[in-house]
Amino acid sequence: MANYTEHYQLHQWEPGDAFLRTDFNEDLEKIDAALEDKGNCRIATGSYAGTGEYGKSHPNTIQLPFPAQIVLLDVSTCHNFNSTPEYYFLFRQAAEFMPDDTSNGSNVLTWSDSAVSWYYTDSHSDGPFYQFNKSGQTYQYIIIG
């Protein structure tokens, strides 16, 4: 077999050529390496139910199926301001984020390859609201890695 594809040199069999498992494995390794070089991202979605708790001893935690760079958190269910969707981007390199409608406290972020956690720092009566952990609310998220 003397024919190969132009860009990745994958095998091109002719009628009558014998198929060898080693040829297929070699091609799959080349494809795998090429996809890795392209920087493909991974995406996962999920949700969690608010518990009504907040603060350092009650952080929110999202388990990550892969090391993530960004989590997009949809908090629209608890913020019904004129039916306008509200989202927060949690960036891996950020140490904290502040909810838009408070000047007190912030949410402290902790990242690992398998989870992201956060908690609201102020002892405010609406702490679960600001931590996005209101009881009876479901929060949606998108994980990007």
TITOR-890899 format. One record per residue (C-alpha): residue number from 1; residue in three letters; x, y, z. Coordinates in Angstrom, 3 decimals. Example, Ala and Ser with C-alpha at 12.3 -4.5 7.8 and 13.67 -1.06 7.14 Angstrom:
% TITOR-890899
@k = 1&r = ALA&x = 12.300&y = -4.500&z = 7.800
@k = 2&r = SER&x = 13.670&y = -1.060&z = 7.140
% end
This chain:
% TITOR-890899
@k = 1&r = MET&x = 0.000&y = 0.000&z = 0.000
@k = 2&r = ALA&x = 1.674&y = 3.200&z = -1.172
@k = 3&r = ASN&x = -1.157&y = 5.777&z = -1.037
@k = 4&r = TYR&x = -1.655&y = 8.194&z = 1.864
@k = 5&r = THR&x = -3.805&y = 11.273&z = 2.448
@k = 6&r = GLU&x = -2.193&y = 14.648&z = 1.764
@k = 7&r = HIS&x = -2.441&y = 16.371&z = 5.156
@k = 8&r = TYR&x = -2.098&y = 13.662&z = 7.815
@k = 9&r = GLN&x = -0.600&y = 10.802&z = 5.827
@k = 10&r = LEU&x = -3.459&y = 8.433&z = 6.650
@k = 11&r = HIS&x = -3.626&y = 5.124&z = 4.831
@k = 12&r = GLN&x = -5.556&y = 4.988&z = 1.557
@k = 13&r = TRP&x = -6.282&y = 1.415&z = 0.660
@k = 14&r = GLU&x = -6.707&y = 0.185&z = -2.893
@k = 15&r = PRO&x = -9.011&y = -2.671&z = -3.865
@k = 16&r = GLY&x = -7.281&y = -5.888&z = -3.008
@k = 17&r = ASP&x = -5.089&y = -4.373&z = -0.231
@k = 18&r = ALA&x = -4.911&y = -6.278&z = 3.030
@k = 19&r = PHE&x = -6.240&y = -4.412&z = 6.090
@k = 20&r = LEU&x = -3.924&y = -4.535&z = 9.066
@k = 21&r = ARG&x = -4.953&y = -3.579&z = 12.599
@k = 22&r = THR&x = -1.615&y = -1.805&z = 13.014
@k = 23&r = ASP&x = -2.458&y = 0.467&z = 10.054
@k = 24&r = PHE&x = -5.771&y = 1.447&z = 11.632
@k = 25&r = ASN&x = -4.124&y = 2.067&z = 15.022
@k = 26&r = GLU&x = -1.450&y = 4.205&z = 13.381
@k = 27&r = ASP&x = -4.128&y = 6.271&z = 11.622
@k = 28&r = LEU&x = -6.157&y = 6.690&z = 14.835
@k = 29&r = GLU&x = -3.058&y = 7.920&z = 16.693
@k = 30&r = LYS&x = -2.475&y = 10.521&z = 13.975
@k = 31&r = ILE&x = -6.114&y = 11.652&z = 14.135
@k = 32&r = ASP&x = -6.011&y = 11.842&z = 17.930
@k = 33&r = ALA&x = -2.830&y = 13.953&z = 17.849
@k = 34&r = ALA&x = -4.287&y = 16.250&z = 15.184
@k = 35&r = LEU&x = -7.451&y = 16.869&z = 17.225
@k = 36&r = GLU&x = -5.405&y = 17.583&z = 20.352
@k = 37&r = ASP&x = -3.390&y = 20.191&z = 18.449
@k = 38&r = LYS&x = -6.597&y = 21.933&z = 17.365
@k = 39&r = GLY&x = -7.418&y = 22.948&z = 20.938
@k = 40&r = ASN&x = -10.932&y = 21.554&z = 20.863
@k = 41&r = CYS&x = -12.967&y = 22.528&z = 23.896
@k = 42&r = ARG&x = -15.311&y = 20.386&z = 25.918
@k = 43&r = ILE&x = -18.769&y = 21.463&z = 27.060
@k = 44&r = ALA&x = -21.085&y = 20.005&z = 29.692
@k = 45&r = THR&x = -24.346&y = 21.208&z = 31.208
@k = 46&r = GLY&x = -26.124&y = 20.629&z = 34.463
@k = 47&r = SER&x = -28.168&y = 22.109&z = 37.258
@k = 48&r = TYR&x = -28.350&y = 22.217&z = 41.028
@k = 49&r = ALA&x = -31.136&y = 22.885&z = 43.518
@k = 50&r = GLY&x = -30.687&y = 25.712&z = 46.017
@k = 51&r = THR&x = -30.606&y = 24.714&z = 49.677
@k = 52&r = GLY&x = -31.137&y = 28.113&z = 51.316
@k = 53&r = GLU&x = -27.730&y = 28.022&z = 53.010
@k = 54&r = TYR&x = -24.766&y = 30.321&z = 52.440
@k = 55&r = GLY&x = -21.391&y = 31.341&z = 53.771
@k = 56&r = LYS&x = -17.984&y = 29.743&z = 54.125
@k = 57&r = SER&x = -19.326&y = 26.650&z = 55.909
@k = 58&r = HIS&x = -22.003&y = 26.104&z = 53.213
@k = 59&r = PRO&x = -20.370&y = 26.658&z = 49.805
@k = 60&r = ASN&x = -22.019&y = 25.846&z = 46.507
@k = 61&r = THR&x = -20.076&y = 23.177&z = 44.629
@k = 62&r = ILE&x = -20.346&y = 22.017&z = 41.042
@k = 63&r = GLN&x = -18.558&y = 18.766&z = 40.187
@k = 64&r = LEU&x = -16.648&y = 19.128&z = 36.913
@k = 65&r = PRO&x = -16.409&y = 16.220&z = 34.453
@k = 66&r = PHE&x = -13.129&y = 17.706&z = 33.137
@k = 67&r = PRO&x = -10.824&y = 20.603&z = 34.077
@k = 68&r = ALA&x = -12.872&y = 23.711&z = 33.281
@k = 69&r = GLN&x = -11.840&y = 27.230&z = 32.348
@k = 70&r = ILE&x = -15.287&y = 28.845&z = 32.544
@k = 71&r = VAL&x = -18.603&y = 28.048&z = 34.171
@k = 72&r = LEU&x = -21.599&y = 30.033&z = 32.923
@k = 73&r = LEU&x = -24.128&y = 30.209&z = 35.753
@k = 74&r = ASP&x = -27.761&y = 31.037&z = 34.923
@k = 75&r = VAL&x = -29.327&y = 32.784&z = 37.928
@k = 76&r = SER&x = -32.437&y = 33.956&z = 36.073
@k = 77&r = THR&x = -34.730&y = 31.772&z = 38.185
@k = 78&r = CYS&x = -34.034&y = 33.749&z = 41.355
@k = 79&r = HIS&x = -33.648&y = 37.170&z = 39.700
@k = 80&r = ASN&x = -36.974&y = 37.923&z = 38.062
@k = 81&r = PHE&x = -36.233&y = 41.504&z = 37.103
@k = 82&r = ASN&x = -38.547&y = 42.212&z = 34.157
@k = 83&r = SER&x = -38.026&y = 38.616&z = 32.959
@k = 84&r = THR&x = -34.486&y = 39.543&z = 31.890
@k = 85&r = PRO&x = -32.062&y = 36.598&z = 31.885
@k = 86&r = GLU&x = -29.122&y = 37.003&z = 34.227
@k = 87&r = TYR&x = -25.885&y = 35.064&z = 33.936
@k = 88&r = TYR&x = -22.512&y = 35.032&z = 35.665
@k = 89&r = PHE&x = -19.259&y = 33.891&z = 34.101
@k = 90&r = LEU&x = -17.049&y = 32.144&z = 36.649
@k = 91&r = PHE&x = -13.516&y = 32.307&z = 35.264
@k = 92&r = ARG&x = -10.900&y = 29.879&z = 36.546
@k = 93&r = GLN&x = -8.334&y = 32.642&z = 37.015
@k = 94&r = ALA&x = -10.759&y = 34.771&z = 39.104
@k = 95&r = ALA&x = -10.627&y = 34.553&z = 42.894
@k = 96&r = GLU&x = -14.047&y = 36.102&z = 43.489
@k = 97&r = PHE&x = -17.085&y = 37.720&z = 41.899
@k = 98&r = MET&x = -19.652&y = 40.192&z = 43.205
@k = 99&r = PRO&x = -23.377&y = 39.896&z = 42.549
@k = 100&r = ASP&x = -24.673&y = 42.916&z = 40.617
@k = 101&r = ASP&x = -27.281&y = 44.003&z = 43.117
@k = 102&r = THR&x = -25.188&y = 44.237&z = 46.302
@k = 103&r = SER&x = -22.374&y = 46.501&z = 47.389
@k = 104&r = ASN&x = -21.606&y = 44.292&z = 50.382
@k = 105&r = GLY&x = -19.706&y = 41.050&z = 50.254
@k = 106&r = SER&x = -18.632&y = 38.942&z = 47.325
@k = 107&r = ASN&x = -18.491&y = 35.295&z = 46.338
@k = 108&r = VAL&x = -15.097&y = 33.678&z = 46.914
@k = 109&r = LEU&x = -14.200&y = 31.061&z = 44.277
@k = 110&r = THR&x = -12.157&y = 27.888&z = 44.745
@k = 111&r = TRP&x = -11.188&y = 25.810&z = 41.691
@k = 112&r = SER&x = -9.763&y = 22.341&z = 41.215
@k = 113&r = ASP&x = -9.698&y = 20.108&z = 38.142
@k = 114&r = SER&x = -12.765&y = 18.269&z = 39.446
@k = 115&r = ALA&x = -14.884&y = 21.010&z = 41.095
@k = 116&r = VAL&x = -15.600&y = 24.705&z = 41.474
@k = 117&r = SER&x = -16.979&y = 26.075&z = 44.759
@k = 118&r = TRP&x = -18.028&y = 29.488&z = 45.977
@k = 119&r = TYR&x = -19.511&y = 31.125&z = 49.053
@k = 120&r = TYR&x = -20.902&y = 34.559&z = 49.900
@k = 121&r = THR&x = -18.779&y = 36.493&z = 52.402
@k = 122&r = ASP&x = -21.265&y = 38.917&z = 53.990
@k = 123&r = SER&x = -23.693&y = 38.041&z = 56.796
@k = 124&r = HIS&x = -26.648&y = 39.503&z = 54.931
@k = 125&r = SER&x = -30.244&y = 38.342&z = 55.412
@k = 126&r = ASP&x = -30.370&y = 37.640&z = 51.669
@k = 127&r = GLY&x = -27.133&y = 35.631&z = 51.736
@k = 128&r = PRO&x = -28.604&y = 32.590&z = 49.924
@k = 129&r = PHE&x = -29.894&y = 34.927&z = 47.202
@k = 130&r = TYR&x = -26.444&y = 36.506&z = 46.711
@k = 131&r = GLN&x = -24.707&y = 33.111&z = 46.794
@k = 132&r = PHE&x = -27.183&y = 31.773&z = 44.210
@k = 133&r = ASN&x = -28.431&y = 29.122&z = 46.589
@k = 134&r = LYS&x = -32.026&y = 30.182&z = 47.277
@k = 135&r = SER&x = -34.148&y = 27.338&z = 48.608
@k = 136&r = GLY&x = -36.587&y = 25.969&z = 46.050
@k = 137&r = GLN&x = -34.714&y = 27.447&z = 43.067
@k = 138&r = THR&x = -33.022&y = 25.442&z = 40.327
@k = 139&r = TYR&x = -29.892&y = 26.927&z = 38.789
@k = 140&r = GLN&x = -28.600&y = 25.877&z = 35.365
@k = 141&r = TYR&x = -24.938&y = 25.979&z = 34.299
@k = 142&r = ILE&x = -22.667&y = 25.354&z = 31.333
@k = 143&r = ILE&x = -19.112&y = 24.115&z = 31.873
@k = 144&r = ILE&x = -16.478&y = 24.952&z = 29.265
@k = 145&r = GLY&x = -13.049&y = 23.328&z = 29.342
% end
